[in-house]
Amino acid sequence: MNILIVSHEYPPVGGGGANACMNLAKEYCGAGNTVTIVTVWFQGEKEYEEQDGVKIYRVKSKRAHLEHCGFGEMLDYLKKALPVVKKLAKEENFNICQVFFGIPSGPLGYYLKKKYHIPYVIRFGGGDIPGFQDRFAFVYKAIGPAIKILWRNADALVANSQGLKKLAEDFYDKKEILVIPNGAEVRAFSGAQADKKASSQDLTNNQVASDGTNSGNSCRLLFVSRLIERKGLQDILPQLKAVIDKCFASGIDVKMDIVGDGPYRETLETIVKEQNIADKVSFHGQKSKDQLPAYYSRADLFLFPSRKEGMPNAVLEAMSYGLPIIMTPCQGSEELIDGNGFVTGASGFGEKIELLALDAKEREKMGRRSTQLIEEVLSWHNTATRYLQLFDKLAR
């Protein structure tokens, strides 16, 4: 099958959605398909290259930041990508087009269907669904009718969680919306398939101190994501002081690593200083995929207090390293938490952190369950297989 993917974000540009796009493309190629991606160029990247068999075209458009972009930048990508997509459609016999995400890439899929009769599948990411991001409320209202046209003409609509499906149905309920979750591989980013066969106990990495040595009297918390208000760190940081003090009284040293960057970082750093926990909370900034394993490997507990998601890849990555999870009941929590952590409102994080910080055996048990879920349910192979089965039904 000859598959075209259009996405305004692809690593190193973008976040969880970009990672999902990359991993699915690799799996499609591994299954014997031809995969071409049209995405955005960023300084230092090649305009064309092949990675893991995937043909990648990067179009030069206005993109100022790796981790985020505005609506104007999305529109510029759409404008610059259209002629590239036209040229490829004339030269290649694409069987299907996968669209990441409805906005801004949806019009490209629509064009290909109308002009070249190529079926298209929209894979929602969250931000492309009206009502997901408050900052785009006016824009959503203005382009809402156009979004419905794109959805109505798509050959399939796919959400990556039940929660995201419900959000999409609140906007448009005239078409079936499928659910295919995101995935991960055991020890994501490590690049060693043999790690899949490692024991769950090896993968939990509980009781790993900041210097990499084993320690039974510490608990290292981890958060990995963009630093924006929606991710909810500001809701739980004020609870840490009490947790740190209580655990210290029981002989457990609690520290937290925050990995990521974004416009909300300064606000979060101010909260940490005001709470007098600057010696316990470290901001590490944005890290590459090659650097992330070190942070997941030395962590004991992963925190994700987001207010709204599609399906958070950072949680899947943490699970792939055998970490127990504490997360809010945002989209994706239904699929991700099953004996491997807690789903709680932001106000309940302090209690759950304290509980697990003081109970290494429970952390180990939940960590093993995280690894099991990745191996048996939430692998990228399983996710890609479901997409390919869908493509087979729709391909021209």
N, C-alpha and C positions, 0 to 999 in steps of 0.2 A: 504494500500500500504506500502511496506517495502522499505524505502529510505535510500541509503547510500550517505553521503556527504564527500568529501575529500577536505581539505583546509589546507594550511600551516599556516594559521592564524585564531585564534578563541579567543575571549576575555578570559583573559585580554591581550592576545598577538594580536598585529596588530592595525589597524585603522578602517576606515569606512567600508572596505570590510568585516572585521571580524565581525563588528556589524551587517551588513546585513545578514551574514551567521547565526549568532545567532538568530536574530529575525525571519528569515524565518523558521529555524528549529523549533522554539517554535510554530509558526503558523501551520506548518505541523502537529506537534504532537497534537495541539489543535483541528485540523480537524479530528483526529482519526487515523492518520498514525503512523507507527513505524519509528523512525529516529535514525540513527547511524552516528556519525561523527568521522573521523580519522584526527587528527590535531597534532600540535607540543606541546611538553611539555616545561614548563618553571619553573624555580626554585620557589618552594612554591606551585605549582599546583599538583593535583593528577593525576596519570597515567590513572586511570579510575574513572569516576563518572557519576551520572545521574543528570541532571538539567532540571526542567520543563518537565520531561519525555524523554528528549534527552539523548541517551547513548553516552558518550564522551570518546574516546580513545586518549590519548596524547603520542606520541612517542618521546623518548629521542634522540634528534639530536642537532647539533650545532646551537644554537640560543643565541646570546650575548645580544640582546636588545629587550625590549618589543615592541617598536614602529617602528622598521625598521630592515631589514636584507639584506645581500648581496646575490649575485647569488650562491656563494659557499654554503651558509647556506641553500638556497632553494634546491640545489641538494642533500645535506645531508638529508634533510627532505624526499625527494623523495626516496632515498635509504633506509632509516629506515622505512618508511611507507609501502613500498611494501610488506614485509612479513606479516605485520599486516592485510593489505587489502586482501592478499591471504587467510589467515586463516579465516577471517570473511566471505569471499565469499564462502568458503567450508562449513561453519557452518550455514550461513543465506541464505534465499531465497530472495535476493534483487530483486526488480522489476525494479529499475532504480538507476543510480548514477548521482548526481549533482556535477560538478567539479568547485570549487573555487580555482584557476583561471586556465586559459589555461597553464600558466607557474607559478609554477612548477608542478601542480597536474594533468595536462592533460594526461601524460603518464599512470597514474594509471587508469583513465577512459578507455583509449585505451586498456590497458592490460585486464581489466575486460570484455570488449566487446569481444575481440578476444578469451579469455580463457573460459569465462563463459556466453557469449552472453547476458551480461547485457547492455542495452542501456545507453548512457551517454550524458549529457547536459552540455556544457561549459558555465559558467556564467562569462563573461569578467569583469575585474575590472579596466582596464586602463593600468596598468603597464605590463600586459601580452600581450599587443598588440605592435608589432614592430613599432617604431617611437614615442612611448609615452614617454619613458625616455631616454634622451640623454646619460646617464651614461652607459646604456646597449647596445649602438649602435653596438659595435663590436660583442657582444654576439648574438644580434638579427640577425645580418648578418650571423653568423656562423650556427645558429640553425633555420633560416627561413624556409628551406625546411621541417624540422621535424615538425615545428609548422603547416605548411599547411597540412601535413598528419593528424595531430591530429584534425584539424578543419574539414577536408574533411570527416573523419570517424565518427565524432560526429553526434548524432541523432538530435541535435539542437544546435544552437549558439545563445546566448542571450546577448545583450548589455543593460546597464541600462539607456541609454539616446540616443537621436537621434545623438548627436555629437559624441559619442563613436562608434555608428554604422558606421558613415561616416568614422571615422578613421580606423576601422577594414576593411571596404570595400576598402580603399586605398591600403591595404596590400593583401587582398584576396576577390575577388568578384564573386567566383564561387559557392557560397552557400548562401541561404537566411539567413539573420541575423535578429532575432526578437528583439523587444524593450520592456522590462518590467522594469519600473522605480523602484528605491529604494522607501522605505516608511518610515513612522514614526508613532508614536502614540502621541496624544495630551499630552503635558508635558512628553516627553520622559524621561525615567529613574526614574520617580517619583513612579511608581509601583501602581498607584491608578486608576483603570478603571473609577471610578466615576468622575475623572477629565474631562472625555470626555463631561460630561454634564454641566461643568462650563461655565459661560458666556464668550464670546470672550473678553469682556472688562476686566474681571478678569485675562485673560491669556496674555494680551498684556504686562503687567508689565511696562508700560511706566511710567516715572516720579518716578522711584525707585532709591533712593540714595544709596551710598555705604554702609551705615549703616543700610539699610533695611527700612528706613523711607521714606514716600512720600515727594517728593520735586518737585516743578514746575520750578525750575531754574537750573536744571542740565540735562545733557544727557550723558549716559554712553555707550560707544562703546565696542563691544566685537568681538574678533577673537578666534576661537577654531580650532586647527589643528596641524599637525606636523610642526615643524619649519625647513623647507627646502626651498631652493631657489625657487622651482617651485610654492610654495604657494603665492609668490608675495608681502609679507609684505614690503619688501624693496622698492617697487614701490610707496607705499602710505604713509609710515611713514614721509617722508620729506614734505608732504603736510599738516600734522597735525598742525604744529606751526601756520600757517596763519589761519587755521580754528579755533583753540583754541582762538587766539587773537581776531578774529572778533566776535565770539560768546560771549566771555567774555565782550566785549564792549556793547553787547546787553543784558547782565545780565544772560547769560547761561554758566555754568561751564561744560566744556567738558573733560571727562577722558576716558581712554581706558584700558581694560583688555585683556591681551594676555595669553591664556591658551593653553599649549602644550610645547613640548620640541623637541630637535633635533639638528643636527649638525650646523644649521644656526643661532642658538640663539645668540651666541657671536657677530656675525656680526650685527644682529638686535639691540642688546643692545648698540653697538657702535653708530649706527645711531641715536638712541634715545638720547644718551648723546650729540652727535654732534649737534643735533637739539635743545638742551636745553629744552627738554620736559620730562625729567626723572621723574619730579614730577607729570606728568599727565598720563604717560604710565607705567603700572605695568605688569611685567612678573611673572606668577604664576606657571609655570612648568606644568608637566603632572598631570592630575587629574583623579581619578577613576570615574566610572559612578555614584557612590553614591554622589560624590562631585560636579559633573557638574551642577545639577539643581540649585544650589545656584548662579552660574555665569549666567546661562541663565535667571534666575528669576529676577536678579537685573539689567539686561541690558536693554537699550532702543533701540539699533540699532545694527544689526549684519553686519560685514564687511567680504567679502570673495574675495580677489583680485587674486585668483589663475590663473596661466597661462594655466593649463591643468588639466582635471579631468576625471573621469568616470561619476559619479553623486555624488556630495559631500554630505555625510551624515550629516556633521556639519551644513550645510544650512537647511536640513530637520529638524534637532533637534532644531535649532533656530526658525524655523517656528512653530514647535510644542509648543513653549513657547510664541507664538504670537508676534514675533519680525519682524519688517520690515527689508528687506534685501537690501544691495548694493553689487553687485557681478560683476565680469568681464564676458564677453561673452564666458566663457569656456564651456566644455561639461556639460550638465545638466541644463544650464540656461534657455533653451527653455521650459523645463518642470516645472521649479521651480518658475519663475517670471511671475506673471499674476495679476497685480494690487496690489501686495504686496511689491513692492520695485522697484529698478532700476538695469538695466544691462548697464554697461558703461565700457569703457576702463579704465585702471588703472589711467591714467592722469586726468580722470574726477571725481575721488572719492572725492576730496576735495570739489568741488562744491556741490555734492549730499549730503555729510555729513553735510555741513553747512545748506543746505536747510531743511533737516529733523531735525537737532538739534534745529533749530529756530521755528519749526512748530510741536508742540506736537499733535495737532488734526490730522494732516496728518499721523504722526507716528501711532496714535491709529487706524486710518482707515486702513492703510496698515497692521498693526498687526492683526486686525480682519480678514483681507483677508488671511493672512498666516494660521491662525487657520482653516479657512473654507476650504482651499485647502487640509490641512492635513486630516480633517474629511471626506471630500467628494471625494477626488481624490487619495491622496498619503498615504493612511494608509497601514500598513504592512499586514493587513487582505486582502485588495484588491490585493496587490502585490503577496502574497502567493497563493491566489485563482487562479490567472493567471498562476502561475507556476504549480500548481496542475492540472489544466486543460490541460496544455501541457504534464505533466507526464502521465496523463490518456491515452493520445493518443499514447504515445511512450512505455509505460511499457510492459514488457514481460509477 
